Amino acid sequence: MNGAQALVKCLEAEKVKYVFGYSGVAICPFYDAVYHSNLKTVLIRTEQNAAHAASGMARLTGKAAVCAVTSGPGATNLITGIATAFADSIPMICITGQVNSELIGSDVFQEADITGAVESFVKYSYLVKDPDDVPRIVKEAFYIANSGRPGPVLIDFPSDVQNAELKKAFDYPDDVKLRTYKPTVKGNTLQIKKVIKELEKARKPLICAGGGVHLCNAVPELMEFVNEYKVPVVSTMMGIGVLPTEHPLYFGMVGNNGSPAANRAMREADMIIMLGARVADRAVNQPEVLTENTVLVHIDVDPAEIGKNAGATIPIVGDAKHILKDMNEYEVDTDTDEWIKELEGYRRDLKVLRPEHPGYVDPALFVRKLSEKLEDTAVYVADVGQNQIWSCRNHIVRKGRFLTSGGMGTMGYSIPAAMGAKLASPDRQVVAVCGDGSFQMSMMELATIMQYNVDVKIIVMRNNYLGMVRQYEHFSLKDRYMMVDIGTLPKLDDIASAYGMGYVLIKDMTDVSKKIDQVLKSKGACLCECLVDPMDLV
């Protein structure tokens, strides 16, 4: 057995089903070993999207997904996808081919110091020097990626080491022994008791739930806590879906582009439980406000996040699922009826009224109508830009998932991530919603979708602009538009035809329901073009 074959055997032991990637000489020994295995491969059209597809799969399965590319430009092209996963704490194993060991450092053809290049964007990285180390490295890599605060791990694999024979018998370890890496899972009991005492005293308690709730599968425990103690909930962008959108105690997304009711709740709460959420600028642009006359509880598995932007009154390091389980065992006497009535009034009275744009598709109304027609368990993948904000504000989550690139805000994320999500969960409806700018960053993956028969519905909000930047230039630069006009090409009907997929054009709100039905009921992948007023705002 050689090193590449050992790596494949390790992936099989980890029950990996798919490898997303792009081939090249330096990674060929690995893919040759895959040829003789039960692993399925998906040939992505550009390496960045291999990471995005793995991200979509990981977020649906809750386990690290795998991408593998060649050395040099293959590896460097992967970096944006790795950084995107790192920013949103998505578990991933990124395998890169590397030039022969004796040539490393001599600037040979397609050599790049990828372990050095990704140092800021991975939880850990390995340069494989001995094929006998492969089982230990892979076991550690999956453990690191999936445990604590999840994230990507890189394995850089020189081609000569891939081809080298193991000197020892292959033995995949049952467990991991990492002396310096022991993430805290269970929360401190004394700190939890303090939270319970403060919760009993609070008259305006509030939970701000982040993506960490999804990452540790704590949605059932959160639902139990909220229903039992009647504590209202808001979410960050990554936390959308922790409660159904129409749950009576869910008051929307916080932040600059969030719900007015949610932001008002954050300002007026006398106790805030930040649960699996960073106190980041997109959600909380004035973190000092959180600590003014407010008991701030910050629960996070990553101790580095607690106190980074706002000092917590009660910090708790640990896994949200375990901590909520412990908190649910207490009997807490809460009285939040008046507080909930107050928030219901804000939700009713602080709705943002959008101006009409006759002759175009209203993107907010379109997203709501699309949501109403989606199955309860549907996966909605939003890209970045105005389409992301329209989606965050208007998509109705029931029992499904809402995926997007939050921390890095990477355009082009939605199509490959939707593809990974669909392959992870073939029985679920999956839609990707993007702008015409972000669509053109990953439209090459339409070939991948058709080649592998991935039934994804793609919605393109077309306004012929980089809409979010144009909106910024409208307000901040007094309509001095520069580098935002992307023109009227390509013709999406021709693009759909070229790739052999269905196409639906929606010019305005006339018959929009029928058009949505046409998209969702189409056989196989479908591209839907929605014409949006170029001057529309979020």
Phi, psi and omega in degrees: 000133177261179185298320180295317178295324177296319179299316179298317179297324176295317179297321177296321178295330178275006178062034174288136180255323186235146168236121177264134181182191181214134188274173179177166187303319186289342179249000183301320178302322178296310182292332174294323176291324177298325180305327183263017183239183177266002179292143176260139179248149175233115181277101178284157184270346170208143195298323179308320183287343173296319178292319179296320178295318176297324177299312179301320179293315181299322183289336177274324183270337184078009181232156181300131175257168192237137170229151183213127182224173182275185185280181174058239183295332176298314180291317182291327176296335182285342191300317181299321177294322177295315180298323178297316178294319180297318182296329182255010175059050180259126181289134186201142172250117183251114182256128178237136171288156179219157178296167180306145187307316185290347181263351181299129180095359182253011176059042178280176183304129177056039171261136173214139178282080187286327178296323176288322184294326185262010186307324182281350190238012179230157173287325180195158176221150180234140166248112185284124181247340184223125181300334178292343179277349188303310181303316179296315182299314183294318178300315179295318183300314180294321179296314181296316182297322186269340188262166180057224171278112185298164178175176182280145174235136182256136171239110179263124195233098178304144186295327179291328178287328175298323183273345184288143180282144173288140178271336180254163175292140180298130180213107180276123186296151176277332182218178184239138177236097179241105188297326186259002181235100180223082183296143178281131180249310183275133181284155179294126185298319180296321178293321178297319178297323177297319179298316181298317179297317179292326179295324179291329180276334187292143174253340180226063179283153182210138172257129171250106187262137181245189183297339178300332178294320176290317186298326180257013177056047182261011181301315179299320180292322177296316179301317179297316181298313183294315181292326182285315187258357177057050178258123179296156184229137165238168181223160167280177178300317181288344180268358180305130181101357177297328168233152174305142182307323184263015174296135185299339181257009176259128186241017169104184182271140178269166174117179182303325180253019184269191181282134176303322179295319180294317180293323177296320178298319179296323181288328188259351181295143174263354174211124179240126174256104175279112189244108180062035183225136171282148173273072186264161189296330183289332179264322182226098184276350175229076186299334180295336179293330182298332185262002179277111179055032182225137171277113182257115174258125179240115180249119181204145180285342180259108182299338180293335181280335184281120181085000182293318182243341178209133180288124182275138173292316178230101176273140174225119176267127178161176181281129184301324181296312180295318182293317178296322176302316179294318181293328180291346180278346180276152170264116184241128178265101180246150177229092185244011185302314181293321180296317179294320177298321179297315180292324176298324176294319177296318180297324181283318191266341186257022179295139179276123179269124180268139174292152179281148177231076183301144180088001179227170171282131172277107188297325180294312179293323178300314180299319179297316180294320176299315181300318181297332182267347178288153175294157185302327184263013186299152175254123182248119181249114180263141176275205185240141183124200179302322180302326179295317182289318175302321181290313180301320185281335192238344178290137181256109178270131174249274177247011184264201181230150175242118182243142175197171174266107185266300187292319182266333181062056187268113176295145181090005184287324197293317186293308178295324179295321177296323178296315177297321179295319181293319178293329177289326185221077188299335184277353182263146175290134180228127175235144174246130179243124183217169172268173180289338175287308181293328178301317184287349176277345180218018184291344176297340180283355172300326177297318179296316180301316181286321180299320184259009174055052180265117186277082178244135175263127185246122178254126178247115174278105188259118174230005177064021178223159160281090198298320184291321179288320176301321179295320177297316180293332176295312184277319188265333184244015175054050175065027171273089186276127181215128176063036179231346180276111183259007174077189187254004180255154003277167174280114189290333176294321177291323178299312179300317180296319181298326180266359176072034181242163179294157182216135176227131177254130175240108184273327182206192185275001176292126178058028183296326180296318179295322180293320178296317177302319180299319179294309186291332182267358180294149180277119181081191183296148182216141178251124181243125181254121178250123181274116184248142178304124180303336181263006179294147182240160176278000000 
